[in-house]
């Protein structure tokens, strides 16, 4: 949907949207904890999705992160205690960027205050399963990342 009215309420959030006409729906938008002095820090282009039998906020649908939203992406993963990420896009399609690389190729990567460690990769015919450990403020959480190619 093209939520043009939401642009008025979220003035300045356009730099956090991959596409100008695909923005978060206000009624189900994931709201990040606001960082001091940064009113746009609560915005990420992501929405809660109800699950089977209308399970409330069972899933989160989000766009592929931009270079300037990778930290926001991990803030959301941490804040919402996300156990599984399912990525259904390539980084590039027809020479057009679709998603910034936000997972490490080898052992680890640092994104703002988040340390991401790659524990293992399992290759399947049409997808990869990565086991990741996210560390933030001396706490670690394990997540699974399914990347369908």
TIROTOR-545939 format. One record per atom (N, C-alpha, C, CB): x, y, z negated; residue in three letters. Coordinates in steps of 0.001 Angstrom, whole numbers, padded with zeros to 6 digits, always signed. Glycine has a CB too. Layout:
% residues N
XYZALA ...
//
This chain:
% residues 149
+000822-001197+000000UNK +000000+000000+000000UNK +000859+001251+000000UNK -000931+000003-001198UNK +000348+002290+000581UNK +001056+003566+000562UNK +000437+004424-000529UNK +000991+004284+001954UNK +001147+004587-001594UNK +000645+005281-002782UNK +001142+006717-002794UNK +001079+004551-004071UNK +000695+007509-001836UNK +001193+008875-001705UNK +000887+009734-002925UNK +000606+009518-000478UNK -000243+009518-003579UNK -000566+010312-004760UNK +000420+010074-005886UNK -001966+010000-005234UNK +000956+008863-005978UNK +001911+008569-007044UNK +003187+009393-006896UNK +002250+007081-007053UNK +003536+009768-005673UNK +004731+010570-005456UNK +004668+011872-006238UNK +004914+010859-003973UNK +003469+012438-006359UNK +003314+013689-007086UNK +003589+013497-008573UNK +001912+014254-006877UNK +003154+012396-009137UNK +003345+012132-010564UNK +004775+011739-010897UNK +002404+011043-011018UNK +005480+011187-009931UNK +006835+010706-010164UNK +007836+011535-009374UNK +006954+009224-009790UNK +007649+012822-009360UNK +008494+013723-008595UNK +009970+013469-008904UNK +008128+015183-008893UNK +010757+013247-007869UNK +012177+012986-008037UNK +012529+011515-008018UNK +012648+013584-009306UNK +011536+010644-008135UNK +011808+009204-008158UNK +012105+008653-006770UNK +010629+008460-008758UNK +011934+009462-005742UNK +012161+008996-004377UNK +013538+008424-004140UNK +011935+010105-003432UNK +014533+008919-004853UNK +015891+008397-004700UNK +016014+006974-005231UNK +016883+009301-005415UNK +014994+006509-005931UNK +015014+005153-006485UNK +014129+004194-005688UNK +014565+005178-007940UNK +013585+004662-004586UNK +012741+003831-003730UNK +013476+003522-002436UNK +011391+004529-003434UNK +013525+002273-002069UNK +014173+001881-000816UNK +013417+002439+000391UNK +014267+000349-000718UNK +012102+002447+000313UNK +011254+002926+001406UNK +010301+003985+000870UNK +010463+001754+002060UNK +010107+005051+001626UNK +009265+006157+001179UNK +007799+005824+001018UNK +009389+007268+002119UNK +007331+004808+001722UNK +005906+004472+001652UNK +005621+003217+000836UNK +005359+004293+003040UNK +006649+002622+000260UNK +006454+001442-000591UNK +006950+001812-001979UNK +007212+000167-000025UNK +006016+002236-002810UNK +006379+002686-004150UNK +005546+001929-005180UNK +006174+004220-004296UNK +005963+002028-006415UNK +005287+001294-007487UNK +003875+001832-007714UNK +006098+001379-008790UNK +002936+000926-007944UNK +001570+001311-008303UNK +001554+001727-009771UNK +000560+000139-008042UNK +001029+002889-010040UNK +001057+003425-011400UNK +000337+002522-012400UNK +000435+004805-011422UNK -000750+001893-012005UNK -001552+001107-012954UNK -000837-000147-013469UNK -002853+000703-012301UNK +000166-000635-012736UNK +000853-001857-013175UNK +002373-001716-013132UNK +000428-003033-012308UNK +002832-000490-013105UNK +004264-000214-012980UNK +005034-000632-014226UNK +004490+001265-012708UNK +006195-001249-014015UNK +007110-001543-015116UNK +007743-000226-015528UNK +008204-002610-014708UNK +007653+000101-016804UNK +008234+001349-017309UNK +009430+001004-018187UNK +007179+002189-018107UNK +010593+001479-017760UNK +011805+001256-018540UNK +011844+002213-019719UNK +013060+001428-017664UNK +012535+001825-020762UNK +012740+002728-021897UNK +013506+003944-021399UNK +013510+002017-023068UNK +013001+005124-021718UNK +013637+006350-021235UNK +014954+006587-021954UNK +012705+007556-021427UNK +015985+006932-021182UNK +017286+007262-021746UNK +017296+008742-022123UNK +018433+006932-020743UNK +017964+009111-023209UNK +017989+010516-023636UNK +018482+011445-022524UNK +018877+010674-024870UNK +017714+012497-022282UNK +018099+013507-021306UNK +017888+013118-019848UNK +019511+013845-021504UNK +017234+011992-019596UNK +017021+011546-018219UNK +015573+011104-018026UNK +017987+010393-017864UNK +014678+012044-017703UNK +013260+011701-017581UNK +012954+010685-016473UNK +012472+012948-017333UNK +013816+010577-015456UNK +013591+009593-014392UNK +014085+008196-014756UNK +014270+010048-013124UNK +014742+008067-015902UNK +015306+006766-016279UNK +014245+005725-016592UNK +016209+006927-017471UNK +013004+006144-016776UNK +011934+005174-017046UNK +011377+004570-015757UNK +010804+005841-017834UNK +011788+005102-014598UNK +011218+004641-013327UNK +012072+003572-012662UNK +011047+005811-012379UNK +011412+002512-012245UNK +011985+001522-011334UNK +010850+001100-010406UNK +012613+000276-012115UNK +011180+000829-009169UNK +010157+000418-008207UNK +009840-001058-008459UNK +010635+000654-006721UNK +008984-001297-009437UNK +008620-002655-009846UNK +007230-002640-010462UNK +009656-003233-010850UNK +006509-003722-010237UNK +005161-003865-010791UNK +004983-005226-011437UNK +004105-003661-009701UNK +004202-005246-012511UNK +003803-006514-013121UNK +002775-007177-012213UNK +003226-006299-014563UNK +002814-008495-012174UNK +001853-009284-011413UNK +001287-010337-012356UNK +002513-009942-010142UNK -000028-010430-012388UNK -000651-011459-013219UNK -000457-012826-012578UNK -002157-011166-013425UNK -000440-013853-013418UNK -000176-015199-012936UNK -001420-016038-012790UNK +000768-015881-013847UNK -001204-017314-012718UNK -002267-018300-012576UNK -003251-018153-013724UNK -001692-019733-012532UNK -004515-018248-013421UNK -005590-018053-014403UNK -005491-016689-015073UNK -005549-019157-015465UNK -005006-015704-014300UNK -004914-014310-014737UNK -004003-014105-015950UNK -006288-013796-015058UNK -002942-014910-016050UNK -001956-014729-017122UNK -001355-013330-016989UNK -000834-015834-017062UNK -001515-012510-018011UNK -001150-011098-017994UNK +000364-010913-017882UNK -001671-010405-019252UNK +000794-010103-016907UNK +002203-009758-016704UNK +003103-010989-016603UNK +002683-008873-017835UNK +002660-011992-015893UNK +003425-013233-015769UNK +004686-013056-014924UNK +002554-014320-015164UNK +004634-012151-013959UNK +005746-011954-013038UNK +005993-010463-012836UNK +005466-012646-011687UNK +007154-010162-012262UNK +007478-008798-011845UNK +007880-008864-010382UNK +008624-008166-012730UNK +007274-008016-009564UNK +007660-007884-008154UNK +008414-006569-008010UNK +006402-007933-007193UNK +009571-006626-007387UNK +010380-005423-007221UNK +011083-005455-005878UNK +011403-005288-008362UNK +011517-004298-005435UNK +012286-004218-004200UNK +013730-004626-004481UNK +012224-002786-003597UNK +014463-004940-003418UNK +015891-005191-003579UNK +016562-003921-004058UNK +016528-005683-002256UNK +017403-004012-005081UNK +018023-002801-005626UNK +018860-002036-004604UNK +018886-003163-006804UNK +018883-000730-004777UNK +019796+000153-004063UNK +021072+000252-004893UNK +019156+001574-003811UNK +022139+000796-004321UNK +023381+000963-005081UNK +023135+001775-006356UNK +024454+001650-004213UNK +022271+002793-006267UNK +022015+003659-007422UNK +020938+003115-008362UNK +021610+005029-006945UNK +020403+001916-008095UNK +019381+001357-008996UNK +019760-000012-009560UNK +018061+001245-008264UNK +020978-000479-009302UNK +021383-001785-009843UNK +021345-001776-011367UNK +022795-002161-009352UNK +021840-000720-011993UNK +021801-000660-013463UNK +020353-000648-013945UNK +022555+000597-013988UNK +019479+000097-013274UNK +018050+000083-013628UNK +017481-001330-013504UNK +017252+001060-012725UNK +017874-002034-012449UNK +017415-003408-012243UNK +017804-004278-013445UNK +018009-003994-010933UNK +019057-004188-013868UNK +019488-004990-015021UNK +018878-004497-016328UNK +021004-004972-015130UNK +018608-003204-016427UNK +017882-002715-017607UNK +016506-003365-017681UNK +017746-001171-017568UNK +015839-003486-016523UNK +014527-004123-016487UNK +014635-005609-016842UNK +013886-003950-015098UNK +015609-006298-016265UNK +015806-007723-016562UNK +015994-007904-018064UNK +017032-008294-015784UNK +016800-007052-018669UNK +017079-007147-020102UNK +015848-006792-020932UNK +018245-006230-020477UNK +015267-005636-020650UNK +014121-005143-021429UNK +012948-006120-021392UNK +013672-003778-020902UNK +012681-006684-020223UNK +011524-007565-020052UNK +011848-009033-020324UNK +010979-007424-018652UNK +013091-009300-020690UNK +013540-010657-021031UNK +013246-011644-019893UNK +012859-011133-022330UNK +013621-011243-018693UNK +013371-012044-017493UNK +014276-013279-017500UNK +013607-011200-016208UNK +013699-014494-017407UNK +014525-015707-017411UNK +014931-016186-016014UNK +013787-016811-018112UNK +014171-015769-014981UNK +014414-016252-013619UNK +014230-015101-012632UNK +013460-017435-013269UNK +015171-014990-011691UNK +015064-014041-010586UNK +014933-014858-009308UNK +016307-013065-010527UNK +013957-014516-008486UNK +013791-015155-007180UNK +013993-014076-006121UNK +012371-015844-007040UNK +015043-014228-005341UNK +015371-013260-004291UNK +014981-013867-002949UNK +016897-012877-004316UNK +014117-013187-002219UNK +013622-013740-000955UNK +013999-012869+000240UNK +012110-013902-001014UNK +015128-012209+000143UNK +015619-011403+001253UNK +017116-011608+001402UNK +015291-009908+001040UNK +017607-011309+002571UNK +019051-011287+002796UNK +019547-009886+002460UNK +019414-011684+004278UNK +020861-009747+002313UNK +021419-008423+002063UNK +021246-007528+003286UNK +022904-008527+001684UNK +021377-008129+004466UNK +021191-007404+005728UNK +020313-008230+006652UNK +022558-007091+006407UNK +019456-007551+007383UNK +018646-008183+008420UNK +018697-007283+009643UNK +017165-008420+007943UNK +019145-007826+010762UNK +019299-007056+012003UNK +020131-005796+011771UNK +017920-006678+012574UNK +021246-005956+011066UNK +022192-004877+010756UNK +021603-003770+009899UNK +022709-004284+012025UNK +020512-004026+009225UNK +019903-003037+008342UNK +019971-003550+006905UNK +018429-002743+008761UNK +020469-002700+005991UNK +020574-003088+004582UNK +019188-003311+003995UNK +021333-002015+003772UNK +019003-004458+003362UNK +017732-004799+002728UNK +017852-004883+001217UNK +017215-006112+003272UNK +019063-005100+000731UNK +019275-005253-000709UNK +020752-005076-001005UNK +018772-006639-001212UNK +021060-004301-002014UNK +022444-004142-002453UNK +022873-005415-003180UNK +022604-002887-003376UNK +024123-005782-003042UNK +024637-006978-003733UNK +024694-006688-005228UNK +026057-007389-003191UNK +023914-007424-006003UNK +023829-007189-007446UNK +024232-008402-008277UNK +022428-006779-007812UNK +024755-009429-007616UNK +025234-010612-008333UNK +026685-010856-007940UNK +024348-011868-008021UNK +027494-011338-008870UNK +028912-011529-008559UNK +029152-012674-007578UNK +029687-011786-009834UNK +030181-012496-006738UNK +030611-013563-005831UNK +031486-014584-006553UNK +031371-012973-004639UNK +032227-014113-007530UNK +033069-015027-008292UNK +032724-014924-009769UNK +034567-014725-008060UNK +033674-014911-010652UNK +033375-015058-012075UNK +032487-013989-012697UNK +034625-015090-012809UNK +032791-012708-012482UNK +032005-011695-013189UNK +032023-010356-012467UNK +032527-011521-014606UNK +031089-009514-012881UNK +030991-008150-012365UNK +030395-007278-013463UNK +030125-008088-011054UNK +030746-006010-013442UNK +030251-005044-014413UNK +029344-004061-013695UNK +031420-004306-015128UNK +028136-003877-014221UNK +027189-002891-013698UNK +026768-002021-014870UNK +025939-003576-013006UNK +027358-000840-014960UNK +027076+000013-016114UNK +027426-000747-017380UNK +025586+000465-016133UNK +026516-000799-018359UNK +026808-001494-019618UNK +026590-003014-019554UNK +025952-000919-020714UNK +026235-003537-018392UNK +025915-004959-018261UNK +027063-005732-017622UNK +024641-005141-017435UNK +027515-006753-018316UNK +028517-007676-017788UNK +027772-008903-017276UNK +029591-008065-018883UNK +027961-009227-016007UNK +027276-010364-015396UNK +028320-011434-015095UNK +026504-009939-014093UNK +028130-012608-015666UNK +029061-013720-015453UNK +028380-014802-014628UNK +029558-014298-016805UNK +029074-015252-013607UNK +028588-016359-012788UNK +029082-017655-013412UNK +029066-016228-011301UNK +028162-018505-013824UNK +028524-019781-014447UNK +028589-020907-013430UNK +027530-020135-015541UNK +027666-020916-012465UNK +027678-021976-011453UNK +026816-021573-010266UNK +027180-023313-012049UNK +027095-022210-009137UNK +026269-022068-007937UNK +025967-023470-007419UNK +026987-021191-006835UNK +024708-023721-007139UNK +024284-024961-006501UNK +023703-024591-005145UNK +023239-025747-007383UNK +024266-025174-004096UNK +023814-024865-002741UNK +022787-025895-002287UNK +025007-024824-001761UNK +021670-025413-001792UNK +020623-026247-001211UNK +020473-025851+000260UNK +019261-026089-001991UNK +019635-026560+000987UNK +019478-026310+002420UNK +019080-024867+002717UNK +018442-027253+002999UNK +018086-024342+002024UNK +017570-023006+002320UNK +017730-022002+001186UNK +016135-023103+002674UNK +018416-022377+000132UNK +018562-021462-000996UNK +019757-021841-001860UNK +017289-021448-001840UNK +020126-020917-002736UNK +021197-021128-003710UNK +020618-020916-005100UNK +022410-020167-003451UNK +021107-021676-006048UNK +020736-021468-007450UNK +021997-021026-008181UNK +020116-022778-008100UNK +021931-019850-008768UNK +023060-019335-009552UNK +022651-019273-011012UNK +023513-017929-009044UNK +023515-019745-011843UNK +023312-019633-013285UNK +024184-018465-013739UNK +023678-020987-014054UNK +023531-017477-014322UNK +024206-016248-014733UNK +024080-016043-016231UNK +023633-015041-013985UNK +025063-015357-016786UNK +024983-014889-018166UNK +025085-013371-018112UNK +026118-015523-019077UNK +024102-012714-018701UNK +024110-011255-018798UNK +024489-010898-020223UNK +022718-010633-018403UNK +025478-010023-020351UNK +025880-009558-021676UNK +025632-008062-021777UNK +027369-009889-021958UNK +025011-007677-022890UNK +024712-006272-023164UNK +024790-006073-024669UNK +023299-005856-022605UNK +025597-005115-025085UNK +025764-004797-026508UNK +026025-006055-027341UNK +024520-004073-027037UNK +026983-006860-026888UNK +027444-008075-027579UNK +026395-009172-027703UNK +027920-007716-028942UNK +025315-009091-026944UNK +024323-010164-026896UNK +024348-010757-025495UNK +022887-009641-027267UNK +024220-012075-025410UNK +024226-012761-024124UNK +022903-013476-023883UNK +025385-013756-024055UNK +022491-013480-022624UNK +021298-014222-022213UNK +021598-014928-020897UNK +020058-013275-022071UNK +021092-016134-020772UNK +021260-016891-019534UNK +020025-016727-018655UNK +021517-018386-019835UNK +020269-016584-017361UNK +019160-016519-016408UNK +019510-017375-015193UNK +018863-015042-015984UNK +018489-017754-014470UNK +018674-018457-013207UNK +018308-017509-012073UNK +017816-019761-013150UNK +019092-017581-011004UNK +018872-016734-009837UNK +018710-017635-008621UNK +020048-015721-009636UNK +017522-017634-008041UNK +017234-018405-006833UNK +017270-017452-005649UNK +015847-019135-006932UNK +018144-017751-004694UNK +018298-016880-003538UNK +017928-017662-002285UNK +019747-016324-003441UNK +016756-017340-001747UNK +016263-017992-000532UNK +016769-017224+000677UNK +014706-018071-000523UNK +017398-017950+001580UNK +017995-017279+002742UNK +017276-017658+003996UNK +019469-017616+002872UNK 
//
